[in-house]
Amino acid sequence: MPGKFKTNLGSVSIDDNVVATIAGLSAMECYGIVGMASKNATDGFFEMVKWENLSKGVKIISQENEVNIDLHVILQYGVRISVVAGNIIEKVKYNVENLTGLKVGNINVYVQGINVQK
């Protein structure tokens, strides 16, 4: 459980799935990303997940006072990978920190594929 805050009125707990959903939606807002990737355990292949399951392409690693995030993405053909990854990192960090109040440590972007459409 990454986030637990105590106030004078009670406590608030933020589940890992909430952080993963925020991170997945934030990443999908970036130009050049086609979707999130989920590993198929039986075959070892990655497949694109639908909007309802964006958190399956996100792994949250909770530590004492910060959250580390791993994102598995599929990008559009023709985009500069380093620029898109940088934009994803900035957007995810900003949204997770502002919406949850948690401190984000590292964000790792793993490009699992390139989507080629004509």
PEUR-V313974 format. One record per helix or strand. SS is the DSSP state (A for helix, B for strand). FROM is the first residue (numbers start at 0). LEN is the number of residues. If there is no record, write none. Layout:
ss->SS from->FROM len->LEN
ss->SS from->FROM len->LEN
//
This chain:
ss->B from->2 len->5
ss->B from->9 len->5
ss->A from->15 len->13
ss->B from->32 len->7
ss->B from->45 len->3
ss->A from->50 len->7
ss->B from->57 len->5
ss->B from->66 len->10
ss->A from->80 len->20
ss->B from->103 len->12
//
